[in-house]
Amino acid sequence: MESSTLKLVQTLNAACKDLGPKEVLLLVNSQFRNRAVLTSSLGKEDQYITHVIAKNSLDIKIVTLDTGRLFSESYDLLAKTQLHYKLQIQTFFPNTNSVETYVDQEGINGFYNSVESRKRCCSIRKIESLQRAIAGYEVWVTGIRAEQNDNRQNMPQWEWDEVNQILKVHPLLHLKALELESEILEHDIPINSLHDQGYLSIGCAPCTKSVEPGEHERSGRWWWEQDKKECGLHLTRT
């Protein structure tokens, strides 16, 4: 990381130290107008950020990734969200040739075979699309919260993504689950109907299951794996 970038990250972290999520997003808008992008998974966190962006007419682009293996309820939520807030959410799809090659080599559900095969699927269906989605922007807005898993406990609110050469900001980093639920109820924010069926963290349909009361919210993701589980989107920190 160049010294100028390091100084900028430090300055932004200091400026946001005592700010809430809305105030962080307002700062992003004021300093990086039309140069910031939210990659929405349509989860509760991203739906809350989308709400703040829409209601405050922030010039932050919203995009989402369609892996081709999403729940039908996720597509319903995407359509409902666009109608509810009267905004465009641009959708990025994986490269057809890459998906076809993967399926030919690994099988339609090859991601169950090994961690390596699953990560390859995530790379094809998510990471390549993500890189196209954030290309040309200076700031990548995420819905990461620190309490989601151990990997995220020590994240700074602003950081430099060396792989993607972009600033990342996590406006909800310090927001607790109960606080998020309160915001969703207060503002009648659209959420995925699967949440009412015990799906706390929702990704691709074959890779997500509901969780039991008391289980960690991310335990239903890649449920057949035992190690720390990420798809790779947010493992590019330095």
C-alpha positions in Angstrom: 0.0 0.0 0.0 1.4 3.4 -1.0 1.9 5.9 1.8 -0.7 8.3 0.4 -3.3 5.5 0.4 -2.4 4.4 3.9 -2.8 8.0 5.1 -6.2 8.3 3.4 -7.4 5.0 5.0 -6.2 6.3 8.4 -7.9 9.6 7.9 -11.2 8.0 6.9 -11.1 5.6 9.8 -10.5 8.5 12.2 -13.3 10.5 10.6 -15.8 7.7 11.0 -14.8 6.5 14.4 -17.9 7.8 16.2 -20.3 7.8 13.2 -23.3 5.6 12.8 -24.0 3.7 9.5 -26.1 6.5 8.0 -23.5 9.1 8.8 -20.7 6.9 7.3 -22.7 6.6 4.1 -23.3 10.3 4.0 -19.6 10.8 4.3 -19.0 8.4 1.4 -21.5 10.3 -0.7 -19.9 13.7 0.1 -16.3 12.6 -0.6 -16.8 10.0 -3.3 -19.9 11.1 -5.1 -20.7 8.8 -8.1 -17.4 6.9 -7.4 -18.8 4.4 -4.8 -20.6 1.2 -5.4 -22.6 -1.1 -3.1 -22.4 -4.8 -4.0 -25.7 -6.1 -2.6 -26.3 -9.8 -1.7 -29.9 -8.8 -0.9 -29.2 -9.8 2.7 -30.6 -7.8 5.6 -27.4 -5.7 5.9 -27.4 -4.7 2.2 -31.1 -4.1 2.3 -30.6 -1.6 5.1 -27.8 0.1 3.2 -30.0 0.2 0.1 -32.7 1.9 2.2 -30.4 4.6 3.4 -29.1 5.2 -0.1 -32.6 5.4 -1.6 -34.2 7.5 1.1 -31.3 10.0 1.1 -30.8 10.1 -2.7 -27.2 9.2 -2.3 -25.1 8.9 -5.5 -23.9 5.4 -4.6 -24.4 2.8 -7.3 -26.1 -0.5 -6.3 -25.2 -3.7 -8.0 -25.9 -7.4 -7.3 -24.5 -10.7 -8.5 -26.7 -13.4 -10.0 -24.8 -16.6 -9.7 -27.4 -18.6 -11.5 -28.1 -20.7 -8.4 -30.0 -18.3 -6.2 -33.3 -19.0 -4.4 -36.5 -18.0 -6.2 -37.2 -15.9 -3.1 -34.0 -13.9 -3.7 -35.2 -13.0 -7.2 -38.6 -12.0 -5.8 -36.9 -9.7 -3.3 -34.7 -8.1 -6.0 -37.9 -7.2 -8.0 -39.7 -6.0 -4.8 -36.8 -3.8 -3.7 -36.5 -2.1 -7.1 -40.2 -1.4 -7.1 -40.3 -0.3 -3.4 -37.5 2.2 -3.7 -38.0 3.0 -7.4 -34.3 2.5 -8.2 -32.2 0.4 -10.5 -30.0 -2.4 -9.2 -27.7 -3.5 -11.9 -27.2 -7.3 -12.1 -24.0 -9.0 -13.1 -23.9 -12.6 -14.3 -21.0 -15.1 -14.4 -19.2 -15.9 -17.7 -21.1 -18.5 -19.5 -18.1 -20.4 -20.9 -16.5 -20.5 -17.5 -19.7 -22.0 -15.9 -20.0 -24.5 -18.7 -16.4 -25.7 -18.3 -16.8 -26.0 -14.6 -19.9 -28.1 -14.8 -18.4 -30.3 -17.5 -15.3 -30.9 -15.3 -16.8 -31.0 -11.8 -20.5 -31.8 -12.3 -23.6 -29.7 -11.8 -23.1 -29.9 -8.0 -19.3 -30.4 -8.0 -18.9 -27.8 -5.2 -19.9 -30.6 -2.7 -16.8 -32.7 -3.7 -14.1 -30.6 -2.0 -13.3 -27.2 -0.5 -11.2 -26.5 -3.6 -14.0 -27.3 -6.0 -16.4 -25.2 -4.0 -14.0 -22.2 -4.0 -13.5 -22.6 -7.7 -17.3 -22.4 -8.2 -17.4 -19.3 -6.0 -14.6 -17.8 -8.0 -16.4 -18.4 -11.3 -19.9 -17.5 -10.2 -19.1 -14.6 -7.8 -15.6 -13.2 -7.8 -15.1 -12.7 -11.5 -18.5 -11.0 -11.7 -17.7 -8.9 -8.7 -14.5 -7.6 -10.3 -16.4 -6.4 -13.3 -19.1 -4.9 -11.0 -16.7 -2.7 -9.0 -14.3 -1.9 -11.9 -13.9 1.9 -12.3 -15.1 2.8 -8.8 -13.0 4.2 -6.0 -15.0 2.9 -3.1 -16.6 -0.5 -2.5 -19.4 -0.4 0.1 -20.1 -3.7 1.9 -22.7 -4.9 4.4 -20.1 -6.7 6.6 -20.7 -6.7 10.3 -18.0 -7.7 12.8 -20.2 -10.2 14.7 -21.0 -12.3 11.6 -17.9 -14.5 12.0 -14.4 -14.6 13.5 -12.8 -13.5 10.2 -14.5 -10.1 10.5 -13.9 -9.3 14.2 -10.8 -7.2 13.7 -11.6 -5.5 10.4 -11.2 -1.7 10.3 -14.2 0.2 9.0 -12.1 1.5 6.0 -9.4 -0.7 4.4 -7.5 -1.0 1.1 -8.2 -4.0 -1.1 -4.9 -4.7 -2.7 -6.2 -7.3 -5.1 -9.0 -5.2 -6.5 -7.2 -1.9 -6.0 -10.1 -0.2 -4.3 -11.0 1.3 -1.0 -13.5 -0.7 1.0 -15.9 0.6 3.6 -18.1 -1.3 6.0 -20.7 1.1 7.4 -22.4 -1.5 9.5 -19.3 -3.0 10.9 -20.1 -2.2 14.5 -23.9 -2.7 14.2 -25.4 -5.5 16.3 -28.0 -7.9 15.0 -30.7 -6.6 17.3 -30.0 -3.0 16.2 -30.2 -4.1 12.5 -33.6 -5.8 13.2 -34.9 -2.7 14.9 -34.0 -0.6 11.8 -35.6 -3.0 9.5 -38.9 -3.0 11.5 -38.9 0.7 12.0 -38.5 1.5 8.3 -40.4 -1.4 6.9 -37.4 -2.5 4.8 -38.1 -5.4 2.4 -36.3 -8.6 3.4 -36.1 -12.1 2.0 -39.1 -14.3 3.0 -36.6 -17.1 3.7 -35.5 -15.3 6.9 -38.8 -16.3 8.5 -37.9 -20.0 7.8 -34.6 -19.9 9.7 -32.3 -18.8 6.8 -30.3 -16.2 8.5 -27.5 -15.8 5.9 -28.6 -16.4 2.3 -26.4 -17.3 -0.6 -26.8 -19.8 -3.4 -29.6 -22.3 -2.9 -27.4 -25.5 -2.9 -25.0 -23.9 -0.5 -27.4 -22.5 2.1 -29.6 -24.1 4.7 -31.7 -23.0 7.6 -30.1 -22.9 11.1 -31.5 -23.9 14.5 -32.2 -21.3 17.2 -28.9 -20.4 18.9 -26.7 -21.4 16.0 -24.4 -18.8 14.5 -26.0 -16.9 11.6 -23.3 -18.0 9.1 -23.5 -21.7 10.1 -25.9 -22.4 7.3 -23.5 -21.3 4.6 -21.4 -24.1 3.0 -22.8 -26.2 5.9 -20.9 -29.4 4.9 -17.5 -27.7 5.5 -16.0 -27.4 9.0 -13.3 -24.7 8.6 -13.8 -20.9 8.6 -16.1 -20.4 5.6 -15.9 -17.5 3.1 -16.5 -17.4 -0.6 -13.5 -15.2 -1.2 -15.1 -11.9 -1.8 -13.8 -10.4 1.4 -10.5 -12.2 1.9 -8.4 -9.7 -0.1 -7.2 -7.5 2.8 -3.6 -6.4 3.4 
